[in-house]
Amino acid sequence: MRVGLFTDGLAHLRLGEALDWLAAELPGVRDLEIGTGGFSLAPHCDLAALLGDARAQQAWLDEFEGRGFRVAALGCLGLTKVIVAPAELDQRDRQ
């Protein structure tokens, strides 16, 4: 059985710190969901830095894979389209 975790619960830690903490404290967790927008502040995924930059994307993935983690999902969670009119969406939600 695979066990995963949504990293927004560790938003107070930088990505590397969060991964190190998980490796030490929850060694059975290897699959991670990373927030990318919506209700998530995306603390572990800087979309602006990653979009269109293959090197930045690979370096980001290497942070996970180098510690034995797998990015199992990218989450953009929320009810943005129901609550907010399209004209009010910020650029991050449009990506």
Backbone as a ProteinNet text record, in pm:
[ID]
protein_1_A
[PRIMARY]
MRVGLFTDGLAHLRLGEALDWLAAELPGVRDLEIGTGGFSLAPHCDLAALLGDARAQQAWLDEFEGRGFRVAALGCLGLTKVIVAPAELDQRDRQ
[TERTIARY]
84.5	0	89.4	49.6	121.5	45.4	119.4	60.6	114.2	24	63.5	26.6	74.9	50.7	40.7	-49.7	-64.2	27.1	127.9	232.8	190.8	73.6	31	27.2	13	16.3	153.3	252.2	388.4	429.7	333	356.6	454.9	471	563.8	709.8	732.2	867	894.8	1016.9	1057.1	1053.3	1053	1039.6	1142.4	1269.5	1372.9	1355.2	1318.1	1294.9	1176.1	1070.2	951.6	985.2	1062.2	1099.2	1190.5	1283.3	1371	1290.4	1194.8	1110.4	1029.3	968.6	890.6	976.2	1095	1183.1	1218	1237	1274.6	1155.7	1043	929.4	823.4	808.7	707.2	771.1	862	936.2	849.9	729.2	640.8	571.4	576.1	513.8	613.8	579.7	668.7	601.2	467.7	392.3	340.4	356.8	318.1	227.2	129.8	47.4	96.2	120.8	174.7	68.9	37	-58.8	-0.9	-81.9	-35.3	-121.9	-228.4	-315.5	-451.1	-546.8	-678.8	-670.5	-720.3	-712.3	-570.5	-488	-349.9	-266.3	-181	-86.9	34.9	35.4	142	279.2	294.3	421.8	539.2	511.7	619.7	626.7	559.8	560.4	548.4	658	659.6	630.7	502.6	463.7	531.9	544.5	606.2	750	821.3	959.7	968.6	866.5	871.2	818.3	718.6	656.6	755.7	773.6	859.4	1009.2	1048.3	1190.5	1221.4	1267.7	1292.3	1396.6	1497.3	1599.2	1541	1459.8	1396.6	1302.2	1230.5	1139.5	1216.4	1328.9	1408.3	1469.5	1517.4	1574.9	1469.1	1346.1	1235.4	1205.1	1194.3	1169.9	1285	1407.1	1522.9	1517.1	1458.4	1440.8	1363.7	1261.2	1178.3	1248.6	1285.3	1339.9	1470.9	1550.3	1676.2	1658	1537.8	1505.9	1413.6	1387.5	1303.7	1154.4	1114.3	971.9	926.4	795.7	734	624.4	622.2	511.5	395.5	299.6	187.4	75	66	-42.9	-6	-56.4	-52.1	-194.8	-217.4	-353.9	-380.2	-489.3	-539.7	-680.9	-689.5	-813.2	-893.8	-1023.4	-1108.7	-1233.8	-1312.3	-1438.2	-1430.7	-1312.6	-1288.9	-1389.8	-1418.7	-1507.7	-1652.1	-1686.6	-1822.6	-1838	-1736.8	-1746.1	-1708.9	-1612.6	-1556.4	-1588.6	-1629.6	-1653.2	-1521.1	-1520.3	-1395.1	-1310.7	-1372.7	-1296.5	-1216.1	-1253.6	-1186	-1075.3	-1057.7	-955	-817.3	-726.3	-591.3	-514.6	-400.2	-324	-287.2	-256.7	-218.4	-331.7	-456.3	-570.3	-594.5	-557.9	-578	-478.1	-364.5	-262.2	-303.6
-117.7	0	124.5	222.2	349.4	451.4	532.9	637.2	770.7	866.3	998.1	1106.6	1227.7	1341.2	1468.5	1557.5	1688.6	1784.2	1838.6	1912.4	2049.3	2097.2	2227.3	2227.5	2111.5	2103.4	2137.2	2143.2	2178.8	2312.3	2398.3	2525.5	2615.7	2594.7	2676.6	2639.4	2529.6	2484	2505	2538.5	2544.4	2402.9	2390.2	2258.9	2159.1	2192.9	2101.1	2062	2159.8	2132.3	2038.9	2061.2	1975.8	1832.2	1817.5	1683.6	1614.4	1687.9	1629.5	1586.5	1670.3	1635.9	1510.1	1504.3	1385.9	1260.2	1269.3	1152.9	1103.1	1195.4	1158.2	1112.6	1181	1158.2	1062.9	1057.6	972.6	894.5	805.6	736.6	651.4	617.2	538.5	620.6	751.9	840.7	868.1	831.1	850.7	927.4	932.8	1002.1	1134.3	1240.3	1372.9	1443	1514.1	1605.6	1745.1	1822	1956.8	2057.8	2149.7	2254.8	2351.3	2389	2480	2605.4	2614.7	2731.7	2706	2789.6	2778.8	2821.6	2738.7	2769.8	2751.9	2678.1	2657	2779.9	2817.4	2926.2	2877	2748.7	2685.7	2708.2	2672.8	2700.4	2619.2	2510.9	2424.5	2416.5	2509.2	2507.9	2650.9	2706.1	2841.2	2831.3	2837	2819.1	2919.3	3042.4	3144.4	3106.8	3047.9	3008.2	2881.8	2796.2	2667.6	2671.5	2753.9	2756.1	2800.2	2716.8	2750.1	2737	2682.1	2669	2523.3	2449.3	2305.1	2276.5	2361.1	2339.4	2356.7	2460	2482.3	2367.6	2318.8	2205.2	2082.2	2053.9	1935.7	1950.7	2069.6	2094.2	2074.6	2118.5	2102	1954.2	1880.4	1736.4	1664.9	1708.4	1647.2	1660.9	1770.8	1787.7	1668.7	1625.9	1514.2	1380.7	1358.3	1227.7	1197.2	1299.3	1279.3	1230.5	1250.2	1204.4	1082.8	1030.5	911.1	937.4	1061.6	1096	1099.4	1091.7	1100.3	1206.1	1296.3	1391.1	1313.3	1278	1195.4	1279.8	1405.7	1491.2	1637.5	1719.1	1864.1	1908.3	1977.8	2014.2	2162.6	2197	2334	2325.6	2338.8	2308.1	2433.1	2419.4	2529.5	2536.4	2634.7	2657.9	2788.5	2823.2	2953.1	2984.8	2889.2	2916.5	2935.3	2881.5	2896.1	3027.1	3063.3	3178.3	3309.3	3306.3	3427.7	3434	3549.2	3568.9	3559.9	3506.6	3490.2	3616.2	3730.4	3855	3884.6	3823.8	3850.2	3750.7	3648.5	3549.6	3613.9	3580.9	3632.9	3546.9	3593.1	3525.5	3383.3	3357.8	3222.9	3124.8	3165.4	3077	3049.2	3141	3123.4	3024.2	3005.6	2914.4	2776.2
0	0	0	-77.7	-83.3	0.1	72.2	154.9	105.6	87.7	41.1	140	112.7	201.2	117.2	156.4	93	168.7	103.6	173.6	226.9	194.1	246.9	399.7	460.6	606.8	664.2	579.3	619.7	557.5	536.1	467.1	541.3	670.5	748.7	722.6	648.2	615	466.2	433	292.8	237	105.9	43.1	95.5	91.7	137.6	283.5	366.7	508.9	527.4	449.9	459.2	419.1	312.1	266.9	367.8	425.3	526.9	649.8	690.9	806.2	776.8	659.5	622.8	621.9	565.8	559.4	698.9	792.1	928.6	1012.5	999.6	1088.8	1033.5	902.8	839	724.7	755.8	649.6	557.2	598.4	511.6	405.2	418.2	319.6	208.7	87.6	-26.8	-139.6	-140	-245.7	-190.9	-267.9	-220.3	-320.1	-264.9	-344	-313.7	-417.6	-403.7	-447	-358	-390.8	-491.7	-591.3	-696.2	-710.8	-634.1	-645.4	-584.9	-620.4	-559	-413.2	-322.4	-179.9	-126.2	-195.6	-153.4	-185.7	-93.9	-120.5	-197.5	-231	-309.2	-246.5	-118.6	-51.8	-106	-175.7	-223	-375.4	-443.9	-590	-641.2	-687.2	-742.2	-892.3	-927.1	-1067.1	-1159.6	-1115.3	-1200.3	-1235.7	-1140.9	-1165.4	-1250.3	-1243.3	-1311.8	-1455.4	-1479.9	-1612.2	-1719.1	-1817.9	-1929.5	-1904.1	-1789.4	-1756.8	-1724.3	-1823.8	-1807.8	-1699.9	-1688.1	-1584.6	-1445	-1426.5	-1296.4	-1262.8	-1363.3	-1341.3	-1297.6	-1363.9	-1328.3	-1189.5	-1157.3	-1024.2	-916.5	-943.6	-849.1	-828.9	-938.7	-927.5	-857.3	-881.5	-816.4	-664.5	-615	-470.4	-412.2	-481.6	-436.1	-458.5	-582.2	-620.5	-549.9	-521.9	-451.8	-309.6	-255.9	-120.6	-121.9	-240	-250.8	-253.7	-281.2	-290.2	-435.2	-453.4	-585.2	-578.8	-674.8	-685.6	-747.6	-664.6	-708.7	-767.6	-724.4	-773.6	-754.8	-845.3	-831.3	-805.2	-695.4	-658.4	-669.6	-734.3	-738	-682.4	-552.5	-481.3	-452.6	-456.9	-419.4	-503	-471.1	-540.7	-617.3	-662.3	-724.7	-834.2	-920.9	-1032.4	-988.6	-873	-823.4	-746.8	-670.4	-580.9	-650	-739.9	-798	-946.8	-991.6	-1134.6	-1208.8	-1331.9	-1406.8	-1416.4	-1426.3	-1438.9	-1312.8	-1199.9	-1074.3	-1041.3	-1121.6	-1096	-1111.3	-1021.6	-1038.5	-1138.1	-1180.4	-1285.3	-1246.1	-1119.5	-1075.8	-1098.4	-1074.4	-1095.1	-1242.5	-1329.8	-1473.2	-1532.6	-1468.5	-1520.1	-1484
[MASK]
+++++++++++++++++++++++++++++++++++++++++++++++++++++++++++++++++++++++++++++++++++++++++++++++

